[in-house]
Amino acid sequence: MESVMLLIGAALLVVSVLFLFSHGAKRARFVSMVNKLPGPPAYPIIGNSLDMVVPRNRLFEVFQGRTQRYGPLFRVWAGPFAQVNISRPEHVEVVLHDTKHIDKSIYYSFLHPWLGEGLLTGTGAKWHSHRKLITPTFHFRILDIFVEVFVEKSDILVKKLLSNGGGKDFDIYPFITHCALDIICETAMGIQMNAQEESHCEYVKAIYEVSELTMQRAMRPWLHPKVFFDMTTLGKRYVQCLSVLHGFTNKVIQERKSLRLNGTTETTTSTADDGILGKKKRLAFLDLLLEVSENGAKMSDVEIREEVDTFMFEGHDTTSAGICWTLLLLGSHPDIQNTVYEELDHIFKGSERSITMRDLNEMKYLERVIKEALRLYPSVPNIGRILKKDTKIGDYLVPAGCMVNLQIFNVHRNPDQYPNPENFDPDNFLPERVAKRHPYAYIPFSAGPRNCIGQKFALLEEKTVLSSILRCFKVHAVENWRNLTLLNELILRPESGIRVRLSPRAITIC
Ligand code: HEM
C-alpha cells in the first residue's frame, strides 16, 4: 500500500513539475515576445499600472503622451496582462477583420455584473447565435417605426430648450442625454421613462451611477479584484444600483410576457404571418426578442434581460455624445451650420410638418457633418480584444493571449489618411474622398464581425435630434472647442459639458 502511495505521490510531483515548467516556458515566451515591442519601462508585477493613478482629467493626456512617445504600435503592462496599442488602419484591419479575434479584453469584465453575456460583452457560440437572432430586429422597417419615437422625443427636447430661456449660456449635455434616454427606454423596452420631464427617476439615476462606478473601478487597479471592490463604498453602491437596474428590467420583461400571454399587447394581436416585420406597429426591441424567442430560438429571461440592458447601455450614452460633439462643432463653424440650414430649408421649405424617414434620407450634408464629428470625437474612443492566436501586426509577432487596444481616436487623426486631420471638414465624407482612404481609416462603429449592430439606429437618431434643434435654433459655441479637456473613458466626453447659446431661427414650428 505504502509503495502505491509513494508511486502516486511521485507521479503527481512529476506532473506538477512538468506543468510548472511548461507554463513557465510559455510565460517566458509570451513575455519575451511582448517585450520586443516598444513601450515604457515596466515594474515587476504591477507593470505600468501606476501611470494610471492620476486625476481623472489627466488620463487622456497620459494615454496620448504614450502614443506620441512610442508611436502607433507599442505595448504596456497592465499588471501581469500585456496590452498592445494600435492606431494604423492596416494594423487595425489585421485584428478586426479576423473572425478568430472576437473575444473582448479583460476591461469588459467590469461590465459583466450589469450586462452579463449580452452582445457587447459575450463571446463564442452564444454571441454568434444571439447576433444572428438580433440582427433582424434592426431591419429598416423596424427603424422606420422607431423614427416616430425619435421625432416625439425630439419635439419634447425642443420645447425644453425653448423654455430654458433663449440667449443665455448653458450646458446642453444633460438635455441631450435625457432625450436619448427617453428614446432608448421606449425603443428598447417600450417604456415611457419621461427622463426629460423628471430626471430624478431611480432607474435613470442608477444608469448614470453604474457607468460612473464602472469607470472608477477600471481606473483603480486595486479595485479590480471583486473581493476588494465589494468591500468599498463604491462597490456597495454598485450592488445597490445593479439591483435597481436588474429589478426594473426583470419587471418590464415579466409584464410584457404576461401581456403577450393575455393577448393584450399589439404584438400578440399580430398574426403569425406578420412575423416581426409584419404590420406597422410600435414594437420595442424587447417585444421582438420575446417574439423570436417564442418562435423556437429560445432565449431565457436572463439572456433577454442581458440584451435589453446592453441596448440601454450602448444605445444612449454613445448617441448623446455624438449629438453633443456635433452641436459644439457646428456652433464653432457658422459657415458649415449655414450649409446645414440650407439643406433643411430645401427639404422642409419652411413647413412645420414632422420629420419622416424620407426626410432623414435626404439629409446628406447633415450626415457628413455627423460622420466628421464622429471622426474627431468618436463616442467610443478605444475598443479591446484578446488575440486568440499569435498574430503578425506590422513588424512584430504578437503572442496569443495578448490584449489589443484599438485606439479609434488616433486612427481617425492619421495625417496620411486625412489632410489637416485636426480640422473639422465634413467634405472628408464626400464619396470621392472616402473612396481614396484605407477601409479601416474610419471605424467609429468598429468593423468586422463585431461591429456596432446599432449604427443605422444611431445615425437616424442623431439626424432626427439634430435637425429638430437646427430647424428652430442657431447654435453658438461658448468655449473654444480646441481647448476642452477630454475624458477618455468608456465614452469620450468633455469634462465640463458643452456650453452653448441658442438663438431662435425665423421659423414658426418652434
Ligand atoms: C453614435 C452611436 C454609437 C457608436 C459610436 C457606437 C459604437 C460602437 C462600437 C465602437 C462598438 C464595438 C464595441 C467593441 O468592440 O467593444 C459597438 C458595439 C455595439 N453597439 Fe454600438 N455604437 C453606437 C450606438 C449604438 C446603439 C444606438 C445601439 C443599440 C440600440 C448599439 C448597440 C451596440 C451593440 C449591441 C454592440 C455589440 C455588438 C456585438 O459585439 O455584436 N450601439 N458600438
Residues whose N, C-alpha, C, O or C-beta is under 5 A from the ligand:
A	BS01	HEM	L119 L120 R131 F311 E314 G315 T318 T319 G322 S379 V380 I383 G384 I443 P444 F445 S446 P449 R450 N451 C452 I453 G454 F457 A458
